[in-house]
Amino acid sequence: METMPCCRRSERKEFGHEDHLSLTALGAGNFGCSHYKRRCKIRAPCCNEVYDCRHCHDEAKDSLDIDPLDRQVISRHEVKKVICCLCGIEQDVQQHCVSCGVCMGKYFCAICNFYDDDVSKDIYHCDKCGICRTGGGENFFHCEKCGCCYSKSVKDHR
């Protein structure tokens, strides 16, 4: 899966090209956490609490300070609800806010429920791994034997 554009061509007609550009840029880089820059937060399905991302949740809920019986981690595929950072509306996972229309992540993967405004990471989704990875799909191959993606520079690994 390739990076999805912030607005599809049909949406540009609906609210104009200038509005498209403003919704794409509105708040970009001003929201997020140390892991990702994006314009939404997630509702953790395990505890129903709101976090910037699944890594932020896991750092808070899976640390050594937490009783082992109370620890929680989130699978990226289990996230079902997000909260727009601009208008605060909670909604199903999708790239654009249903209320204010802002693009919540320039890169969006509906399989991994993943958003990121930092497209310089060259994020891509590997269907065989089932997750999004950084570095550009054209630079990696999926090894059927190992079940993982590797740089094309190590294509002859054993």
C-alpha positions as CSV (number, residue, x, y, z in Angstrom):
1,M,0.0,0.0,0.0
2,E,1.3,3.4,-0.9
3,T,1.1,6.6,1.0
4,M,-2.5,7.8,0.7
5,P,-3.0,11.5,-0.3
6,C,-4.6,13.7,2.2
7,C,-7.5,14.5,-0.1
8,R,-8.8,12.6,-3.0
9,R,-9.5,14.5,-6.3
10,S,-13.3,14.2,-5.7
11,E,-12.9,16.0,-2.3
12,R,-11.0,18.8,-3.9
13,K,-14.0,19.6,-6.1
14,E,-16.3,19.4,-3.0
15,F,-14.6,22.1,-1.0
16,G,-12.1,23.6,-3.4
17,H,-8.4,23.1,-4.0
18,E,-7.5,26.0,-1.6
19,D,-9.5,24.3,1.2
20,H,-7.8,21.0,0.4
21,L,-4.4,22.6,0.9
22,S,-5.4,24.2,4.2
23,L,-6.9,21.0,5.6
24,T,-3.8,19.1,4.6
25,A,-1.5,21.6,6.3
26,L,-3.8,22.7,9.2
27,G,-2.0,21.7,12.4
28,A,0.6,19.6,10.6
29,G,3.7,19.1,12.8
30,N,2.0,20.8,15.8
31,F,0.4,17.6,17.3
32,G,1.5,14.2,18.1
33,C,4.1,12.7,20.4
34,S,7.8,11.6,20.4
35,H,6.9,8.6,18.3
36,Y,4.6,10.2,15.6
37,K,3.5,13.6,14.3
38,R,-0.2,13.4,13.5
39,R,-3.5,15.1,14.2
40,C,-5.3,12.5,16.2
41,K,-5.1,10.5,19.4
42,I,-6.2,6.9,19.9
43,R,-8.7,5.4,22.3
44,A,-7.1,2.3,23.8
45,P,-9.4,-0.6,23.3
46,C,-8.1,-2.4,26.5
47,C,-8.6,0.4,29.0
48,N,-10.7,2.9,27.1
49,E,-8.2,5.7,27.9
50,V,-6.9,8.2,25.3
51,Y,-3.2,8.3,24.3
52,D,-1.2,10.0,21.5
53,C,-0.3,6.6,20.1
54,R,0.0,2.9,20.9
55,H,3.6,3.3,22.0
56,C,2.7,6.0,24.5
57,H,0.0,3.7,25.9
58,D,2.4,0.8,26.2
59,E,5.0,2.9,27.9
60,A,2.4,3.9,30.5
61,K,0.7,0.6,30.9
62,D,3.5,-2.0,30.3
63,S,6.3,-0.6,32.4
64,L,8.1,-2.4,35.2
65,D,6.3,-0.1,37.7
66,I,3.0,-1.8,36.8
67,D,1.9,-5.0,38.4
68,P,2.5,-7.8,35.8
69,L,-1.1,-8.8,36.1
70,D,-2.3,-5.3,35.2
71,R,0.0,-4.7,32.3
72,Q,-1.5,-3.9,28.9
73,V,-0.2,-3.6,25.3
74,I,-2.1,-2.6,22.2
75,S,-2.1,-4.3,18.9
76,R,-2.1,-1.8,16.1
77,H,-5.0,-3.7,14.5
78,E,-7.2,-3.4,17.6
79,V,-7.5,0.4,17.6
80,K,-11.0,1.3,16.4
81,K,-11.5,4.8,17.6
82,V,-9.5,8.1,17.2
83,I,-10.0,11.6,18.5
84,C,-9.3,14.5,16.2
85,C,-6.7,16.9,17.8
86,L,-8.3,19.9,16.2
87,C,-11.9,19.6,17.0
88,G,-11.9,16.8,19.6
89,I,-14.5,14.6,17.9
90,E,-14.2,10.9,18.6
91,Q,-14.8,8.7,15.5
92,D,-14.0,5.5,13.7
93,V,-10.5,5.1,12.3
94,Q,-10.3,7.0,9.0
95,Q,-7.9,9.5,7.4
96,H,-10.1,12.6,7.5
97,C,-12.1,13.9,10.5
98,V,-15.8,13.5,10.0
99,S,-16.4,16.8,11.8
100,C,-13.8,19.4,10.7
101,G,-12.4,17.5,7.7
102,V,-8.8,17.9,8.7
103,C,-6.4,15.2,7.4
104,M,-5.3,13.4,10.6
105,G,-2.2,12.0,9.0
106,K,-0.5,12.5,5.6
107,Y,0.3,8.8,5.7
108,F,-2.6,6.7,6.6
109,C,-2.9,2.9,6.6
110,A,-6.4,1.5,7.2
111,I,-5.0,-2.0,7.8
112,C,-2.7,-0.9,10.7
113,N,-4.9,2.0,11.9
114,F,-1.7,4.1,11.5
115,Y,-1.3,7.8,10.9
116,D,1.9,9.9,10.5
117,D,2.5,13.4,9.1
118,D,6.2,12.7,8.7
119,V,6.2,11.4,5.1
120,S,10.0,11.7,5.0
121,K,10.1,8.3,6.8
122,D,9.0,6.8,3.5
123,I,6.5,4.6,5.2
124,Y,5.0,1.6,3.4
125,H,2.7,-1.3,4.3
126,C,4.0,-4.8,3.8
127,D,1.0,-7.1,3.1
128,K,3.0,-10.2,4.0
129,C,4.3,-8.8,7.3
130,G,0.9,-7.3,8.0
131,I,2.4,-4.0,9.3
132,C,3.7,-0.6,8.1
133,R,7.5,-0.1,7.9
134,T,9.8,2.8,7.2
135,G,12.4,3.2,4.5
136,G,10.3,2.8,1.3
137,G,9.0,-0.4,-0.1
138,E,11.2,-0.1,-3.2
139,N,14.2,-0.5,-0.9
140,F,13.1,-3.7,0.8
141,F,12.0,-7.3,-0.1
142,H,9.9,-9.7,2.0
143,C,11.8,-12.9,2.7
144,E,9.3,-15.8,2.6
145,K,11.7,-18.0,4.5
146,C,12.2,-15.6,7.4
147,G,8.8,-13.9,7.2
148,C,10.2,-10.4,7.5
149,C,11.3,-7.5,5.3
150,Y,15.0,-6.8,4.7
151,S,17.0,-4.3,2.8
152,K,17.7,-5.2,-0.8
153,S,21.4,-4.8,0.0
154,V,21.2,-8.2,1.9
155,K,19.1,-10.0,-0.7
156,D,21.4,-13.1,-0.5
157,H,21.0,-13.5,3.3
158,R,20.6,-17.1,4.5
